[in-house]
Amino acid sequence: MILSHSKKFIFIHIYKVAGTSIRNTLASYHDLKFSDFPLVDNLRFMIGKRVKSFSDWSIEHVKAKEIQEKINPEIFNSYYKFAFVRNPWDWQVSLYHFMLQMKSHRQHNIVKKMKDFDEYLNWRIRQPNFELQRDFIYSDDDKLLVDFVGKFESLQKDFDKICLNIGVKPEILPVKQQSEHAYYKEYYNDRSKDLVYKTFKADIDRFGYEF
């Protein structure tokens, strides 16, 4: 998340959707105040940033509905809010390789023991904290809580539009935390392709994706 009072915007960071690049580019406008969130949540932020296994709330990946519940309603309602989404089939391949390659990831050792992507996929969708991308930007009653949803597939073009809306000079986004892997379609067979379709159907339909 980036919350900018100077430019009046809130960026909702869905993991593995170029969020690190966007956060780094807009970091100078991040002027979150300690008073923006209740004390207990600030403590959760601080603990989660240092020891993620001790806190279930990371400042990087706070959902829009959680921000709406915590901060001043005037700020949430008036600030320009945006996020980016990604093709769910591609998203899972990227997340799988990120967890394999990032030794500091809290689930690295779990994923490292898996024999292949299929095993990872079966494990991922059975996790109690399983999330859809829509969970980050929609309310529990299915209301879109952001003003703009960009796509990873048109990242720079959509980011340029956002910059114009928030009064920031557009910049070329740097490549950050990009996992190395083959084209996502090479990881799927008919069964796993269908599994992602059924599991992430809400994202696929909502954001207009296809394999």
C-alpha positions in Angstrom: 0.0 0.0 0.0 1.0 3.6 -0.6 -1.1 6.3 1.1 -0.2 9.8 -0.1 -1.7 12.8 1.5 0.3 15.2 -0.6 -1.1 13.7 -3.9 -4.3 12.3 -2.4 -4.1 8.7 -3.6 -4.1 5.2 -2.2 -2.4 2.3 -4.0 -3.6 -1.1 -3.2 -0.8 -3.6 -3.8 -1.9 -7.1 -4.9 1.1 -9.3 -4.6 3.0 -10.4 -7.7 1.4 -7.8 -9.9 4.3 -5.4 -10.3 3.4 -3.7 -7.0 7.1 -3.4 -5.8 8.0 -1.5 -9.0 5.0 0.8 -8.5 5.7 1.3 -4.8 9.4 2.1 -5.5 8.4 4.6 -8.2 5.9 6.4 -6.0 7.7 6.0 -2.7 8.6 9.7 -2.4 4.8 10.5 -2.2 4.2 8.0 0.6 3.5 10.1 3.7 1.4 7.8 5.8 0.8 9.2 9.3 0.9 7.3 12.5 -2.5 8.7 13.2 -4.0 7.3 10.0 -4.5 3.9 11.6 -5.4 2.9 15.2 -2.5 2.1 17.5 -3.0 -1.6 17.5 -2.9 -1.8 13.7 0.3 0.3 13.6 1.9 -2.2 15.9 0.7 -5.1 13.7 2.2 -3.2 10.7 5.6 -2.9 12.5 5.7 -6.5 13.7 4.6 -7.8 10.3 7.3 -5.8 8.5 10.0 -7.3 10.7 8.7 -10.8 11.5 5.9 -11.7 9.0 5.0 -15.0 10.7 4.0 -13.0 13.9 1.5 -10.7 12.1 -1.2 -11.4 9.6 -1.4 -7.8 8.4 1.3 -6.5 6.2 1.4 -2.8 5.3 2.4 -3.8 1.8 -0.7 -5.8 1.0 -3.6 -4.3 3.0 -6.9 -4.8 1.3 -9.1 -1.8 0.3 -11.9 -3.0 2.6 -9.5 -3.1 5.5 -8.3 0.4 4.8 -11.9 1.6 4.5 -12.7 0.2 7.9 -9.7 1.8 9.6 -9.0 5.3 8.2 -10.9 8.5 8.2 -13.9 8.0 5.8 -13.3 11.4 4.2 -9.8 10.4 3.2 -10.9 7.0 1.8 -13.8 8.5 -0.1 -12.0 11.5 -1.6 -8.6 10.0 -2.4 -7.9 8.4 -5.8 -7.6 4.7 -5.3 -6.1 2.2 -7.8 -4.7 -1.3 -8.1 -3.4 -3.7 -10.7 -4.6 -7.3 -11.5 -3.0 -10.1 -13.5 -4.1 -13.1 -15.5 -4.7 -15.8 -12.9 -2.9 -18.5 -14.8 0.1 -16.3 -15.1 -0.3 -15.0 -11.6 0.0 -18.5 -10.0 3.1 -19.4 -12.1 4.8 -16.2 -11.0 3.9 -16.7 -7.4 5.2 -20.3 -7.5 8.6 -19.3 -8.8 8.8 -16.3 -6.5 8.4 -18.5 -3.5 10.9 -21.0 -4.9 13.5 -18.4 -5.6 13.0 -16.1 -2.5 14.7 -18.0 0.3 13.4 -15.4 2.8 9.8 -16.1 1.9 8.0 -17.6 4.9 6.7 -20.5 2.8 9.9 -21.1 0.7 10.8 -24.3 2.4 7.3 -25.7 2.0 7.2 -25.0 -1.7 10.8 -26.1 -2.3 9.9 -29.7 -1.2 7.1 -30.0 -3.8 7.9 -32.0 -6.9 6.3 -29.6 -9.4 3.9 -26.8 -10.2 0.9 -29.1 -10.1 1.6 -30.1 -6.5 2.0 -26.4 -5.6 -1.3 -25.5 -7.3 -3.2 -28.2 -5.4 -1.6 -27.0 -2.1 -2.2 -23.3 -2.8 -5.9 -23.5 -3.3 -6.4 -25.5 -0.1 -4.7 -22.9 2.1 -7.0 -21.4 4.8 -5.8 -17.9 3.8 -6.4 -18.5 0.0 -7.2 -15.2 -1.7 -8.6 -14.0 -5.0 -7.4 -10.8 -6.5 -10.9 -9.3 -6.3 -10.7 -9.7 -2.5 -8.2 -6.9 -2.4 -10.4 -4.3 -4.1 -14.0 -5.3 -3.6 -16.2 -5.1 -0.4 -17.8 -8.1 1.1 -21.1 -7.0 -0.6 -19.3 -7.0 -4.0 -18.8 -3.2 -4.4 -15.7 -2.0 -6.2 -13.7 0.1 -3.8 -11.1 1.6 -6.1 -11.4 4.1 -8.9 -9.1 2.4 -11.4 -8.1 -1.2 -12.0 -5.0 -1.5 -14.2 -3.8 -4.7 -15.8 -0.3 -6.2 -15.6 -0.6 -6.9 -19.3 -0.8 -3.2 -20.1 1.2 -2.1 -17.1 3.1 0.9 -18.4 0.2 2.3 -20.3 -2.2 2.0 -17.4 0.4 3.4 -15.0 0.9 6.5 -17.2 -2.9 7.1 -17.0 -2.7 6.9 -13.2 0.2 9.3 -13.0 -1.8 11.9 -15.0 -4.8 11.4 -12.6 -2.7 12.0 -9.5 -0.6 14.8 -10.9 2.7 12.9 -11.1 5.1 12.9 -14.0 5.0 9.4 -15.7 8.1 7.3 -15.3 9.3 4.0 -16.8 8.6 1.4 -14.2 11.7 -0.5 -13.2 11.7 -4.3 -13.0 11.7 -5.4 -9.4 11.4 -8.9 -7.8 10.7 -10.5 -11.1 10.8 -14.3 -10.9 12.6 -16.3 -13.6 10.4 -18.8 -15.4 9.2 -20.0 -18.8 6.0 -18.7 -20.4 3.1 -19.5 -18.1 1.2 -21.7 -20.6 4.0 -24.2 -20.6 3.2 -25.1 -17.0 -0.3 -26.2 -17.6 -2.0 -29.4 -18.7 -5.8 -29.8 -19.2 -6.4 -30.6 -15.6 -4.4 -27.8 -14.0 -5.7 -25.3 -16.6 -9.3 -26.2 -15.6 -8.5 -26.2 -11.9 -7.3 -22.5 -12.2 -10.4 -21.7 -14.2 -12.8 -23.1 -11.6 -10.8 -21.8 -8.6 -10.3 -18.3 -9.9 -13.4 -17.9 -12.0 -14.5 -14.8 -10.1 -11.3 -13.1 -11.1 -11.3 -14.4 -14.6 -14.9 -13.3 -15.2 -14.6 -10.0 -13.4 -11.4 -8.8 -15.1 -12.0 -10.4 -18.5 -9.2 -13.0 -18.6 -8.8 -16.1 -20.7 -6.0 -18.7 -20.8 
